[in-house]
Amino acid sequence: MQVFLNGEFMPATQARVSAFDGGFMYGDGVYTTLRLYRGRALDLAAHLERLRRHAAALALPVPLDDAAFAADIDRLVTLNGLREGDGRLRITISRGGDPDDPLPLRDLGRLAPTVLLALSPVPAELAAWARDGIAACVLAPGSARGGLAHLKTLNGLPAVLAQREAAARGCREAILAGDDGRLLEGAVSNLFLVAGGVLVTPAGEDHLLAGRTRERILGLAAGLGLPCASRRLELADLRAADEAFTASSVREVLPVVQVDGHPVADGRPGPVTRRLQAAYRDLVEKALPAAGPPAA
């Protein structure tokens, strides 16, 4: 696998960052993850706009403009042989570092940020997960991602621990809960329920990462005439739901057919989930021409 690191393309095995890099030392950085379809990024401009907005909240510069990002991504697609395939792209921006000032508090502009682009094929099993659905588990109260949950920072340990716990339970996703027990999001996704014909997603944007795909799903649902609501959700709501699914840029729409070992409704993907899966794929196909033609 080839990666882009600080202006250079290189094998992933040769990629190195400073031992004093702020991302490594403190989680001082931001990232975004998106899916590429046949070598083309879906909604790249919106992802980069959010990346810059979150970086600005940390007073962290993003040294590449949209055109430079697009060109480097396109080159990475070619180097990794994904011109005809789908890929998972992660863009990471971290603080950089100075051995003489390992905890920089002032004059942050003197530190050159680290920029990493890493691209890999999407997992082959995603198609089966989308078709058959996945099992999820609900973690104990207090499993939320922390005080900056609305930002995609490099402090990802709560989500990593959640995914490990889910894997240990034989699940594909973990549902995170706040200190008060309310359901917030998946470890790597946003959560949706269907109850009484209404599409419901957890409220409280300050306590969860309201992803770009979440916005798309709500927009698609409105276009399909599906009533939508954002409100507090409890474990009882999930257990009583007619349908449940998660949504993220890479995984798209995944039906949740089992929670904590118990089936959701009849244990099969529901009709609303199927409609939204189809609408999402249609959105992708319509959006790809705007991403530009595949390079020769």
C-alpha positions as CSV (number, residue, x, y, z in Angstrom):
1,M,0.0,0.0,0.0
2,Q,1.2,3.5,-0.9
3,V,0.5,6.5,1.3
4,F,0.9,10.3,1.0
5,L,2.9,11.8,3.9
6,N,3.9,15.4,4.0
7,G,4.2,15.9,0.3
8,E,5.6,12.6,-0.7
9,F,4.2,9.3,-1.8
10,M,5.8,6.2,-0.3
11,P,5.2,2.6,0.7
12,A,3.1,2.5,4.0
13,T,5.9,0.5,5.6
14,Q,8.3,3.4,5.1
15,A,5.9,6.1,6.5
16,R,7.3,7.7,9.7
17,V,6.2,10.7,11.8
18,S,8.2,12.4,14.6
19,A,8.1,10.9,18.0
20,F,7.1,14.3,19.2
21,D,4.2,14.7,16.8
22,G,1.2,16.2,18.6
23,G,-1.1,13.5,17.3
24,F,1.1,10.7,18.7
25,M,1.8,12.5,22.0
26,Y,-1.7,14.0,22.8
27,G,-4.2,13.1,20.1
28,D,-3.8,16.7,18.9
29,G,-5.2,16.5,15.4
30,V,-8.2,15.8,13.3
31,Y,-9.2,13.4,10.6
32,T,-11.9,12.5,8.1
33,T,-12.8,9.2,6.5
34,L,-14.6,8.8,3.3
35,R,-15.4,6.3,0.6
36,L,-14.1,6.3,-2.9
37,Y,-16.2,4.7,-5.6
38,R,-14.4,3.4,-8.7
39,G,-11.6,5.7,-7.8
40,R,-13.7,8.8,-7.2
41,A,-14.4,10.5,-3.8
42,L,-18.0,11.1,-2.9
43,D,-18.6,14.6,-1.6
44,L,-15.0,15.4,-1.1
45,A,-15.6,19.2,-0.8
46,A,-18.0,18.7,2.2
47,H,-15.6,16.4,3.9
48,L,-12.7,18.8,3.5
49,E,-14.9,21.7,4.7
50,R,-15.7,19.8,7.9
51,L,-12.0,18.8,8.3
52,R,-11.0,22.5,8.1
53,R,-13.7,23.5,10.5
54,H,-12.7,20.9,13.1
55,A,-9.0,21.8,12.6
56,A,-9.8,25.5,13.2
57,A,-11.4,24.6,16.5
58,L,-7.9,23.3,17.5
59,A,-6.1,26.2,15.9
60,L,-4.5,23.7,13.6
61,P,-3.7,24.7,10.0
62,V,-4.6,22.5,7.0
63,P,-1.8,23.2,4.5
64,L,-3.5,21.9,1.3
65,D,-6.3,23.4,-0.6
66,D,-9.1,21.4,-2.2
67,A,-7.4,21.1,-5.6
68,A,-4.2,19.8,-4.0
69,F,-6.1,17.3,-2.0
70,A,-8.0,16.1,-5.0
71,A,-4.8,15.7,-7.1
72,D,-3.0,13.8,-4.3
73,I,-6.0,11.5,-3.8
74,D,-6.2,10.8,-7.5
75,R,-2.5,9.9,-7.6
76,L,-3.0,7.7,-4.5
77,V,-5.8,5.9,-6.3
78,T,-3.5,5.1,-9.2
79,L,-0.6,4.0,-7.0
80,N,-2.8,1.6,-5.1
81,G,-4.6,0.1,-8.1
82,L,-8.0,1.3,-7.1
83,R,-9.1,3.0,-10.3
84,E,-11.8,0.4,-10.8
85,G,-12.5,-0.4,-7.1
86,D,-14.0,1.1,-4.0
87,G,-11.6,2.4,-1.3
88,R,-11.5,3.7,2.2
89,L,-9.6,7.0,2.4
90,R,-8.5,8.5,5.7
91,I,-7.1,12.1,5.8
92,T,-5.2,12.8,9.0
93,I,-3.9,16.2,10.1
94,S,-1.8,16.4,13.3
95,R,0.1,19.1,15.1
96,G,3.6,18.2,14.3
97,G,6.2,18.5,17.0
98,D,9.3,20.1,18.4
99,P,11.7,18.0,20.6
100,D,12.8,21.2,22.4
101,D,9.2,22.0,23.2
102,P,7.3,18.7,23.7
103,L,4.2,20.3,25.0
104,P,3.7,23.4,22.9
105,L,1.3,26.0,24.3
106,R,2.2,29.1,22.4
107,D,3.3,30.2,18.9
108,L,1.7,27.1,17.5
109,G,2.0,28.4,13.9
110,R,5.7,27.6,13.9
111,L,4.9,23.8,13.9
112,A,4.5,22.3,10.5
113,P,1.5,20.0,10.6
114,T,1.7,16.4,9.6
115,V,-0.5,15.4,6.6
116,L,-1.2,11.8,6.0
117,L,-3.5,10.3,3.3
118,A,-4.0,6.5,3.5
119,L,-6.1,4.5,1.1
120,S,-7.1,0.9,1.2
121,P,-9.9,-1.3,-0.4
122,V,-13.2,-1.4,1.4
123,P,-13.6,-4.7,3.3
124,A,-15.0,-7.4,1.1
125,E,-17.5,-8.4,3.7
126,L,-19.4,-5.1,3.6
127,A,-21.7,-6.3,0.9
128,A,-22.8,-9.3,3.0
129,W,-23.3,-7.0,6.0
130,A,-25.5,-4.7,4.0
131,R,-27.5,-7.6,2.6
132,D,-28.0,-9.7,5.8
133,G,-27.6,-7.1,8.5
134,I,-25.2,-7.0,11.5
135,A,-25.3,-7.7,15.2
136,A,-24.6,-4.8,17.6
137,C,-24.2,-4.4,21.4
138,V,-25.0,-1.6,23.7
139,L,-22.2,-0.5,26.0
140,A,-22.6,0.6,29.5
141,P,-23.5,4.2,30.4
142,G,-20.4,6.4,30.2
143,S,-19.1,4.9,27.0
144,A,-19.5,8.1,25.0
145,R,-16.5,9.5,23.2
146,G,-15.8,12.4,25.5
147,G,-16.0,16.1,25.9
148,L,-15.1,16.9,22.3
149,A,-17.4,14.3,20.8
150,H,-18.7,16.7,18.1
151,L,-15.1,16.9,16.7
152,K,-13.2,14.2,14.8
153,T,-10.1,14.5,16.8
154,L,-7.3,11.9,17.0
155,N,-8.3,11.1,20.6
156,G,-10.0,7.9,19.4
157,L,-9.4,5.6,22.3
158,P,-13.0,5.4,23.5
159,A,-14.2,4.3,20.0
160,V,-11.3,1.8,19.7
161,L,-12.1,0.3,23.0
162,A,-15.8,0.1,22.1
163,Q,-15.0,-1.7,18.8
164,R,-12.8,-4.2,20.7
165,E,-15.6,-4.9,23.1
166,A,-18.0,-5.4,20.3
167,A,-15.6,-7.8,18.5
168,A,-15.2,-9.7,21.8
169,R,-19.0,-10.1,21.9
170,G,-19.2,-11.2,18.3
171,C,-20.7,-7.9,17.1
172,R,-19.9,-5.6,14.2
173,E,-20.8,-2.4,16.0
174,A,-21.0,-1.0,19.5
175,I,-23.7,1.5,20.5
176,L,-22.3,4.2,22.8
177,A,-24.3,5.6,25.7
178,G,-24.0,8.7,27.7
179,D,-23.5,9.0,31.5
180,D,-27.3,9.2,31.8
181,G,-27.9,6.1,29.7
182,R,-29.1,7.8,26.6
183,L,-28.1,6.2,23.3
184,L,-25.8,8.4,21.2
185,E,-24.1,6.8,18.3
186,G,-22.2,3.8,17.1
187,A,-18.4,3.6,17.6
188,V,-17.9,4.3,13.9
189,S,-21.4,5.3,12.8
190,N,-24.6,7.1,13.5
191,L,-27.6,5.3,14.8
192,F,-31.2,5.3,13.3
193,L,-34.3,3.6,14.5
194,V,-37.7,3.2,12.8
195,A,-40.6,3.3,15.2
196,G,-44.3,3.6,14.2
197,G,-43.3,4.7,10.7
198,V,-41.0,7.5,11.9
199,L,-37.2,7.5,11.3
200,V,-35.6,8.6,14.6
201,T,-32.0,9.4,15.3
202,P,-30.4,10.4,18.7
203,A,-30.5,14.1,19.5
204,G,-27.7,16.1,21.2
205,E,-25.1,17.1,18.6
206,D,-22.8,18.3,21.4
207,H,-22.5,14.7,22.7
208,L,-22.1,12.8,19.4
209,L,-20.4,13.1,16.0
210,A,-23.2,14.0,13.6
211,G,-21.6,12.5,10.5
212,R,-21.9,13.7,6.9
213,T,-23.8,10.4,6.0
214,R,-26.3,11.2,8.8
215,E,-27.1,14.4,7.0
216,R,-27.5,12.5,3.7
217,I,-29.8,9.9,5.2
218,L,-32.1,12.5,6.8
219,G,-32.2,14.3,3.4
220,L,-33.0,11.1,1.5
221,A,-35.7,10.2,4.1
222,A,-37.3,13.6,3.6
223,G,-37.2,13.1,-0.2
224,L,-39.0,9.8,0.2
225,G,-41.7,11.3,2.4
226,L,-40.6,9.5,5.5
227,P,-41.3,11.4,8.8
228,C,-38.1,12.1,10.7
229,A,-37.4,13.0,14.3
230,S,-34.3,13.7,16.4
231,R,-34.9,13.0,20.1
232,R,-33.5,11.3,23.2
233,L,-33.3,7.5,22.8
234,E,-33.1,4.9,25.5
235,L,-32.2,1.2,25.3
236,A,-35.9,0.4,25.6
237,D,-36.5,2.3,22.3
238,L,-33.9,0.3,20.5
239,R,-35.3,-3.0,21.8
240,A,-38.8,-2.0,20.8
241,A,-37.9,-0.6,17.4
242,D,-39.4,-1.9,14.2
243,E,-36.1,-1.5,12.4
244,A,-32.6,-0.2,13.3
245,F,-29.6,0.6,11.1
246,T,-26.3,2.4,11.3
247,A,-24.9,4.8,8.7
248,S,-21.3,6.0,7.9
249,S,-19.4,7.1,4.8
250,V,-17.5,3.8,4.3
251,R,-20.1,1.3,5.6
252,E,-23.1,3.2,4.1
253,V,-26.4,1.9,5.5
254,L,-26.1,-1.3,7.5
255,P,-29.2,-3.0,9.0
256,V,-28.9,-3.9,12.6
257,V,-30.8,-7.1,13.0
258,Q,-29.7,-8.2,16.5
259,V,-28.8,-6.2,19.6
260,D,-27.2,-7.8,22.7
261,G,-28.2,-11.2,21.4
262,H,-31.9,-10.4,20.8
263,P,-33.4,-9.8,17.4
264,V,-34.6,-6.4,16.3
265,A,-38.3,-7.0,15.4
266,D,-38.2,-10.2,13.2
267,G,-34.4,-10.2,13.0
268,R,-34.3,-9.2,9.3
269,P,-33.6,-5.9,7.5
270,G,-36.8,-3.9,7.4
271,P,-38.5,-2.2,4.4
272,V,-37.5,1.4,5.4
273,T,-33.9,0.4,5.7
274,R,-34.1,-1.3,2.3
275,R,-35.6,1.9,0.8
276,L,-32.9,4.0,2.2
277,Q,-30.2,1.6,1.1
278,A,-31.5,1.9,-2.5
279,A,-31.9,5.6,-2.3
280,Y,-28.3,6.0,-1.0
281,R,-26.9,3.9,-3.8
282,D,-28.9,6.0,-6.3
283,L,-27.4,9.1,-4.7
284,V,-23.9,7.7,-5.1
285,E,-24.4,7.0,-8.8
286,K,-25.9,10.4,-9.5
287,A,-23.1,12.2,-7.5
288,L,-20.1,10.4,-9.1
289,P,-20.2,12.4,-12.4
290,A,-19.8,15.6,-10.3
291,A,-16.7,14.0,-8.8
292,G,-15.1,14.1,-12.2
293,P,-14.4,11.3,-14.7
294,P,-12.0,8.6,-13.8
295,A,-8.4,9.4,-14.8
296,A,-7.0,7.5,-17.7
